[in-house]
C-alpha cells in the first residue's frame, strides 16, 4: 500500500504531465495552422514590446475557442474539450508567441 505522500507526489507528476501535454498540443496546433498562427502572432503584435499580459493570454484563449467545434447542448465532446482547454498553460503559449514576434521585429 502506498503512503499518502507518495500518492500525492504521483498525482502531482501526472497532473503536471497532462498540463504540459495539453499546452504543447495547443501550441503546436497554433504554430502549424497558417490562419491561427497569424491570428495569434497579430494578437502578440498588439502588445508590442511590453511584457506578456493576462489580456494576451485571454486573446489567445479566445482565438482557440472560436476555432473549436463545440456541439449544441451538453455533450461528452464538449466536456472533454472544455476539460482539456482548462489544462492549457495559456501564459506559456502567450510567452512563446510574444517572444517570436519580438525577435522577428528586432531582426
SULGINOR-V148000 format. One record per residue. N is the residue number from 1. RES is the residue in one letter. OMEGA is omega in whole degrees, 0 to 359 (NA if undefined). BURIAL is + if it has 24 or more other C-alpha atoms within 12 Angstrom, else -. Layout:
n->N res->RES omega->OMEGA burial->BURIAL
n->N res->RES omega->OMEGA burial->BURIAL
This chain:
n->1 res->X omega->180 burial->-
n->2 res->X omega->175 burial->-
n->3 res->X omega->181 burial->-
n->4 res->X omega->179 burial->-
n->5 res->X omega->181 burial->-
n->6 res->X omega->176 burial->-
n->7 res->X omega->178 burial->-
n->8 res->X omega->178 burial->-
n->9 res->X omega->179 burial->-
n->10 res->X omega->179 burial->-
n->11 res->X omega->180 burial->-
n->12 res->X omega->178 burial->-
n->13 res->X omega->178 burial->-
n->14 res->X omega->179 burial->-
n->15 res->X omega->180 burial->-
n->16 res->X omega->179 burial->-
n->17 res->X omega->179 burial->-
n->18 res->X omega->180 burial->-
n->19 res->X omega->180 burial->-
n->20 res->X omega->182 burial->-
n->21 res->X omega->179 burial->-
n->22 res->X omega->179 burial->+
n->23 res->X omega->180 burial->+
n->24 res->X omega->180 burial->-
n->25 res->X omega->180 burial->-
n->26 res->X omega->180 burial->+
n->27 res->X omega->178 burial->+
n->28 res->X omega->179 burial->-
n->29 res->X omega->179 burial->-
n->30 res->X omega->182 burial->+
n->31 res->X omega->186 burial->-
n->32 res->X omega->177 burial->-
n->33 res->X omega->187 burial->-
n->34 res->X omega->181 burial->-
n->35 res->X omega->182 burial->-
n->36 res->X omega->178 burial->+
n->37 res->X omega->182 burial->+
n->38 res->X omega->177 burial->-
n->39 res->X omega->180 burial->+
n->40 res->X omega->178 burial->+
n->41 res->X omega->177 burial->+
n->42 res->X omega->176 burial->+
n->43 res->X omega->178 burial->+
n->44 res->X omega->181 burial->+
n->45 res->X omega->180 burial->+
n->46 res->X omega->183 burial->-
n->47 res->X omega->176 burial->+
n->48 res->X omega->183 burial->-
n->49 res->X omega->177 burial->-
n->50 res->X omega->181 burial->-
n->51 res->X omega->179 burial->-
n->52 res->X omega->184 burial->+
n->53 res->X omega->176 burial->-
n->54 res->X omega->178 burial->-
n->55 res->X omega->177 burial->-
n->56 res->X omega->177 burial->+
n->57 res->X omega->180 burial->+
n->58 res->X omega->179 burial->-
n->59 res->X omega->180 burial->+
n->60 res->X omega->177 burial->+
n->61 res->X omega->179 burial->+
n->62 res->X omega->178 burial->-
n->63 res->X omega->180 burial->+
n->64 res->X omega->183 burial->+
n->65 res->X omega->179 burial->-
n->66 res->X omega->182 burial->-
n->67 res->X omega->177 burial->-
n->68 res->X omega->178 burial->-
n->69 res->X omega->176 burial->-
n->70 res->X omega->177 burial->-
n->71 res->X omega->177 burial->-
n->72 res->X omega->177 burial->-
n->73 res->X omega->179 burial->-
n->74 res->X omega->180 burial->-
n->75 res->X omega->176 burial->-
n->76 res->X omega->180 burial->-
n->77 res->X omega->179 burial->-
n->78 res->X omega->181 burial->-
n->79 res->X omega->179 burial->-
n->80 res->X omega->178 burial->-
n->81 res->X omega->180 burial->-
n->82 res->X omega->179 burial->-
n->83 res->X omega->180 burial->-
n->84 res->X omega->180 burial->+
n->85 res->X omega->177 burial->+
n->86 res->X omega->180 burial->-
n->87 res->X omega->183 burial->+
n->88 res->X omega->174 burial->+
n->89 res->X omega->185 burial->+
n->90 res->X omega->179 burial->+
n->91 res->X omega->179 burial->+
n->92 res->X omega->179 burial->+
n->93 res->X omega->179 burial->+
n->94 res->X omega->180 burial->+
n->95 res->X omega->179 burial->+
n->96 res->X omega->182 burial->+
n->97 res->X omega->179 burial->+
n->98 res->X omega->179 burial->+
n->99 res->X omega->178 burial->+
n->100 res->X omega->179 burial->+
n->101 res->X omega->181 burial->+
n->102 res->X omega->180 burial->+
n->103 res->X omega->178 burial->-
n->104 res->X omega->183 burial->-
n->105 res->X omega->182 burial->-
n->106 res->X omega->184 burial->-
n->107 res->X omega->NA burial->-
